[in-house]
Amino acid sequence: MKNKIESPLTETAFLILLAMTKPNHGYGVQQFVEKKTKGRVVFGPGTLYGAINNLSKKGWIEQVPAETETRKKEYIITELGRENLNYEIKRLKESLSIADEIAKEERI
């Protein structure tokens, strides 16, 4: 179903959408996520390509037309994907704000 905001996003979907704010291919996404999470998140091929396929079916990412013949498929976030990503960022910021408030009150 396209044209839908889904929340919360899985961490996998969230990180892939972040990685695809610029054209990127699977291996590039894998490297981006591993670097940005300092190795905390490492996608196996099945997880990564399954998620890319799912995000593509939802209309959140789309394949970038190849300028030359290559086996690497590049994808980029769509407007609907960007809406979902922005909604999730807002949701996470709100949750973090609540957590910060509680941590201060409870001296956690």
C-alpha positions in Angstrom: 0.0 0.0 0.0 1.6 3.3 -1.1 0.8 6.8 0.1 1.0 5.8 3.8 2.9 7.0 6.8 4.0 4.0 8.9 5.4 4.4 12.4 7.5 3.3 14.1 10.0 2.3 11.4 12.2 -0.7 12.0 15.8 0.3 12.6 16.7 -1.4 9.4 14.2 0.6 7.3 15.2 3.8 9.1 18.9 3.3 8.4 18.4 2.3 4.8 16.3 5.4 4.2 19.0 7.6 5.7 21.6 5.9 3.5 19.4 6.5 0.4 19.0 10.2 0.8 21.6 10.2 -2.0 21.7 7.5 -4.8 23.2 4.4 -3.3 23.6 0.7 -4.0 23.4 -2.2 -1.6 27.0 -2.4 -0.8 27.2 1.4 -0.3 24.2 1.2 2.1 26.0 -1.6 4.0 29.1 0.5 4.3 27.2 3.6 5.3 25.3 1.9 8.1 28.3 0.1 9.5 30.3 3.3 9.5 27.5 5.5 11.0 26.7 3.0 13.7 30.4 2.4 14.4 29.9 -1.3 13.7 26.8 -1.8 16.0 24.7 -2.6 13.0 26.0 -4.8 10.2 23.5 -6.0 7.6 23.8 -9.5 6.1 22.9 -9.7 2.4 19.5 -11.3 3.0 18.4 -8.7 5.5 19.7 -5.8 3.4 18.3 -6.9 0.0 15.0 -8.1 1.5 14.6 -4.7 3.1 15.5 -2.9 -0.1 12.9 -5.0 -2.0 10.3 -4.2 0.7 11.0 -0.5 0.7 10.8 -0.5 -3.1 7.4 -2.3 -3.1 6.1 0.3 -0.6 7.2 3.1 -3.0 9.7 4.6 -0.4 12.7 4.1 -2.6 13.1 3.8 -6.3 15.7 2.6 -8.7 17.9 5.3 -10.3 18.2 4.8 -14.0 21.7 3.5 -14.8 23.8 5.8 -17.1 26.0 2.8 -18.0 25.5 -0.9 -18.0 26.3 -2.1 -14.5 25.1 -4.9 -12.3 24.8 -2.5 -9.3 21.4 -1.1 -8.9 21.3 2.3 -7.3 18.3 3.5 -5.4 17.2 6.8 -3.9 14.5 7.8 -1.4 11.1 8.9 -2.8 9.0 11.7 -1.5 6.8 9.2 0.3 10.0 7.6 1.8 11.2 11.1 2.9 7.8 11.7 4.6 8.1 8.5 6.5 11.7 9.2 7.4 10.9 12.8 8.6 7.9 11.5 10.6 10.2 8.9 12.3 12.9 11.5 13.1 10.2 13.7 14.7 8.9 10.7 16.7 12.4 9.7 17.9 13.2 13.3 18.9 10.0 13.5 20.9 10.8 10.1 22.6 14.4 11.2 23.4 13.1 14.5 24.9 10.8 12.6 27.2 13.6 10.3 28.2 15.9 13.2 28.9 13.2 14.8 31.0 12.7 11.6 33.1 16.5 11.1 33.4 16.9 14.5 34.8 14.0 14.1 37.2 15.1 10.7 38.4 18.9 11.4 38.1 19.4 8.3 35.9 
